[in-house]
Amino acid sequence: MKGLRTHLPKLLVVGIILGGVGLLVSNMLAPSREQGGTPELRLPDLSRTAAAGKRAFDANCAECHGANGTGTDKGPPLIHRIYNPGHHADEAFFRAIQNGVRRHHWNFGDMPPQPKVTEKQAEEIIAYVREIQVANGIRWEEHRM
């Protein structure tokens, strides 16, 4: 019993270190949204407008923003709470599509304008993104600086 008491503090320190190393390695290997990884995603049954938006998104946005808006190494995930309607209203999406947007939340560089996307397609894309956001618990939150 005395031998165990003598080695217990050392064993605890070794256990804590091994646990920390394991957690660090796990976090390094797991993809994250900020790095363009694909999170677990719930895909809802889409409205007619959002289904058209998915087609337009796949043709114009998915290359950078990923399948279903989950992000890539070229662009951020749109299925992220930072893009909730209280922080990025629909109008912000319209302006980004029409005019491009300067990098401000992520380190992907500036987004160029998307002149091939019509106003109707932009409305449909936004409906698509919003429906996926809602299905994944992203709702309007008051923006606080």
SVG drawing of the C-alpha trace seen along z (x, -y; Angstrom):
<svg xmlns="http://www.w3.org/2000/svg" viewBox="-42 -46 49 48">
<polyline fill="none" stroke="black" stroke-width="0.4" points="0.0,0.0 2.8,-2.4 4.4,-1.7 1.2,-2.7 1.0,-6.0 4.5,-6.8 3.9,-6.3 0.3,-7.6 1.3,-11.3 3.6,-10.2 0.9,-8.0 -1.6,-10.8 0.8,-13.2 1.5,-10.6 -2.2,-9.9 -3.0,-13.6 -0.2,-14.1 -1.3,-11.1 -4.9,-12.3 -3.8,-15.7 -1.7,-14.3 -4.5,-12.1 -7.0,-15.0 -4.5,-17.1 -3.9,-14.4 -7.6,-13.9 -8.3,-17.6 -5.5,-17.8 -6.8,-14.9 -10.5,-15.8 -11.6,-18.3 -13.0,-21.5 -15.5,-23.9 -13.0,-26.7 -10.6,-24.6 -13.2,-23.7 -13.9,-20.2 -17.3,-18.6 -19.4,-18.6 -22.2,-16.2 -25.1,-17.8 -28.9,-17.3 -30.4,-17.8 -34.1,-18.8 -36.8,-18.1 -36.4,-21.3 -39.2,-23.6 -39.5,-24.1 -37.6,-27.4 -34.8,-25.9 -34.5,-22.9 -34.0,-25.3 -31.5,-27.1 -29.6,-23.9 -29.2,-23.5 -27.9,-27.1 -25.7,-26.7 -24.2,-23.5 -23.4,-25.2 -22.1,-28.5 -21.1,-28.3 -20.2,-24.7 -16.7,-24.8 -15.7,-27.2 -18.4,-26.9 -18.6,-23.1 -21.4,-20.6 -24.4,-21.8 -22.5,-24.9 -20.1,-23.0 -17.0,-24.8 -13.8,-23.8 -10.2,-24.9 -11.2,-27.7 -14.2,-29.1 -16.0,-29.1 -19.0,-27.1 -22.3,-28.9 -23.8,-26.4 -22.2,-28.1 -23.8,-30.2 -21.8,-33.2 -24.1,-33.3 -27.3,-33.3 -29.8,-35.9 -29.2,-38.2 -25.5,-38.6 -25.7,-38.1 -29.2,-39.1 -30.4,-37.9 -29.3,-41.3 -25.7,-40.5 -25.8,-37.4 -27.4,-39.4 -24.6,-42.0 -21.9,-39.3 -23.2,-37.6 -23.6,-40.8 -20.5,-42.7 -18.2,-40.2 -17.1,-40.7 -13.8,-41.4 -12.5,-38.8 -13.6,-39.5 -14.4,-36.3 -12.1,-33.7 -8.7,-33.4 -9.9,-32.4 -9.4,-35.7 -11.9,-38.0 -15.0,-36.5 -15.4,-37.8 -18.7,-38.9 -20.8,-36.2 -22.2,-37.9 -23.6,-34.6 -26.0,-34.3 -29.3,-36.1 -31.4,-37.9 -33.9,-35.0 -31.2,-32.4 -29.7,-34.5 -33.1,-34.4 -33.3,-30.6 -29.7,-30.1 -30.5,-32.1 -33.7,-30.0 -31.6,-26.9 -28.9,-28.0 -31.5,-29.2 -33.4,-25.9 -30.3,-23.9 -29.3,-26.3 -32.6,-25.9 -32.4,-22.1 -29.0,-22.3 -30.2,-24.6 -28.9,-27.8 -31.5,-30.5 -31.7,-34.2 -29.4,-35.5 -29.0,-39.1 -25.7,-40.4 -23.4,-41.7 -20.1,-43.3"/>
</svg>
